[in-house]
Structures are given as C-alpha cells and as structure tokens.
Amino acid sequence: MLWKEADHADLISFSTNHIDMVVKNDDHGLWRLTDAGLHDMELTGHQYTWEKGRNTDAWIEIRLVRALVNNAWLNRFPLAKLYNLEGSPSLLLEPRTEVSNGRKKRFRFENA
C-alpha cells in the first residue's frame, strides 16, 4: 500500500479478502479503512493501467491499479478524483473536500 509521507497509516490486520488500517491525517483526524463497503473509484482518463504487446495481434490492456474507498472516505472527500496520467506510469489521487485553487502540490502513486 502506498501512502503520502505526511499521513500516518497503521496496518492492523489483513488477509486475501480483508484489510484493516487506521489512518491519521492532520487535516481530517483519525479514520479507519476496512474492507467493508469498499468501492472502486472511477478512473478519469485512459481506463487501463497496464499493457503488453502494443502494435501486435496479441496486444492486451488491463486495469491493474485501483483505488478502493469506503463511504466514510467518500463523505470526507466528496470531490475526490482519480486520474490516469497518460504517458506516465502514475495515477493521481486528489482527495479534495473543496474546489482547489490550483496551488496545492499534487500527490502521485507511482506504478511499479
């Protein structure tokens, strides 16, 4: 799991179908991420995050990278957007609570 350095996340437990994490954020306080009610965030831009065999008959594109959020997170960040940055192996997640004035530094997840 990738996380912004300024925030603190403690992984409590996990399994193949479960994750339980406590997150502390200076702006939004303490909140808990669990697998209950997780939603796959809509991806803005190109819908696939991985490809193989471009310009061949075996070309395949798949969405491997996702951002899963729960209802509590969506309520805290109602204007959040997830962007696929074409030409870059990155997704950009903007967890916004209000319309941005364009001055905040953007945070990117690097696709390894």
C-alpha positions, 0 to 999 in steps of 0.5 A: 500500500502506498501512502503520502509521507505526511499521513500516518497509516497503521496496518492492523490486520489483513488477509486475501479478502480483508484489510484493516488500517487506521489512518491519521491525517492532520487535516481530517483526524483519525479514520479507519479503512476496512474492507467493508463497503469498499468501492472502486473509484472511477478512473478519469482518463485512459481506463487501463493501467497496464499493457503488453504487446502494443502494435501486435495481434496479441496486444492486451490492456488491463486495469491493474491499479485501483483505488478502493474507498469506503463511504466514510472516505467518500463523505470526507472527500466528496470531490475526490478524483482519480486520474490516469496520467497518460504517458506516465506510469502514475495515477493521481489521487486528489482527495479534495473536500473543496474546489482547489485553487490550483496551488496545492502540490499534487500527490502521485502513486507511482506504478511499479 
